[in-house]
Amino acid sequence: MRDIRDLTLEDLKDIKEEASSYINKIAAGSGVANAIPLPGIGEGYDITMMISAMKTIARKYGLDDDQVNSYPEAIRVAIYEVAKETTTKLVGKKLTEAAVKAILKKMGTRFATKSVLRFVPIVGQIVSGAISAALMKAMLEDWNKDCYYTAKKVIQQLEKKKLHS
């Protein structure tokens, strides 16, 4: 388990790349699960994997809710304040099914507007799987960026000794 107080800005770059590789694997799994022609399989996989993947990515940055709760108050407050500036606003918080469904709905609408329209005439499991994989990748990449941004800002504050660890 990584501690944000032990990370450097250089570490963050490595973590971001490592998380991106992990995201590609999760997105591929989402594509396969959503190509299976059984009702509910894809959505169930997506929600379960979103929660698991978001926790795994946050943990890499030292930003999982359990990690954040173990930090001194000044660091916790800094994390929550910086997280308010991010897309999801959930960094450092407990990830619930309801919160993930809200992200899926928000991102799904945004993604659908841009991408799904060009597939309207095409029906089939392959298209469904491809759309799902792209959507999962986009959502998790946003989460990765949010975690990176939050960790970077907090580390910079720690380096300037603005926070007491």
C-alpha positions, -999 to 999 in steps of 0.1 A, spaced: 0 0 0 15 33 -11 15 64 11 12 97 -6 38 111 17 64 88 2 57 95 -34 76 119 -57 64 137 -88 85 112 -108 68 83 -91 34 97 -102 45 95 -139 53 58 -135 21 52 -116 0 69 -143 16 47 -170 11 16 -149 -25 25 -143 -31 31 -181 -18 -4 -188 -42 -18 -162 -71 2 -177 -65 -13 -211 -69 -48 -196 -101 -38 -178 -116 -21 -209 -109 -53 -229 -127 -73 -203 -156 -50 -205 -158 -53 -243 -159 -91 -240 -185 -91 -212 -207 -68 -232 -204 -88 -264 -220 -118 -246 -257 -119 -256 -271 -124 -221 -291 -96 -205 -273 -80 -175 -239 -96 -179 -222 -65 -193 -237 -40 -170 -230 -62 -139 -194 -66 -151 -190 -29 -157 -202 -18 -123 -183 -44 -104 -151 -37 -124 -155 0 -122 -155 -1 -84 -126 -25 -83 -105 -7 -109 -112 27 -94 -101 15 -59 -70 -2 -74 -60 29 -93 -66 52 -63 -45 28 -41 -16 31 -65 -16 69 -58 -21 65 -21 -57 79 -25 -80 50 -17 -105 60 10 -89 37 36 -55 52 29 -68 88 30 -86 81 63 -52 71 78 -35 104 69 -32 133 93 -61 158 91 -42 184 71 -34 159 43 -69 145 43 -84 180 40 -59 189 12 -69 158 -7 -106 165 -4 -101 201 -15 -80 193 -45 -105 165 -54 -133 191 -57 -114 204 -88 -115 171 -106 -140 156 -130 -154 129 -107 -149 148 -74 -147 113 -57 -109 110 -52 -103 99 -16 -139 91 -9 -156 57 -4 -167 44 -38 -202 30 -37 -223 14 -64 -245 44 -65 -216 68 -70 -202 46 -98 -236 43 -115 -238 81 -114 -204 83 -132 -215 57 -157 -247 76 -165 -229 109 -168 -200 96 -189 -223 73 -209 -245 102 -220 -214 123 -229 -198 94 -248 -230 84 -265 -235 119 -279 -201 118 -295 -197 82 -306 -227 60 -306 -246 79 -333 -222 67 -360 -231 31 -351 -269 35 -353 -274 14 -384 -251 -14 -371 -266 -39 -347 -247 -67 -330 -227 -79 -301 -194 -68 -315 -204 -32 -318 -219 -33 -283 -186 -47 -269 -165 -22 -287 -186 7 -274 -185 -7 -239 -147 -11 -240 -142 24 -253 -166 38 -226 -149 19 -198 -115 31 -210 -126 67 -212 -141 66 -177 -111 49 -161 -87 73 -179 -106 102 -164 -103 86 -130 -66 80 -135 -62 117 -145 -82 128 -114 -60 107 -91 -28 119 -108 -39 155 -105 -49 152 -69 -17 134 -59 4 159 -78 -11 189 -61 -9 174 -26 27 163 -31 36 198 -43 20 211 -11 39 186 10 72 196 -7 65 232 0 58 222 36 24 237 35 10 205 50 21 189 82 25 151 78 
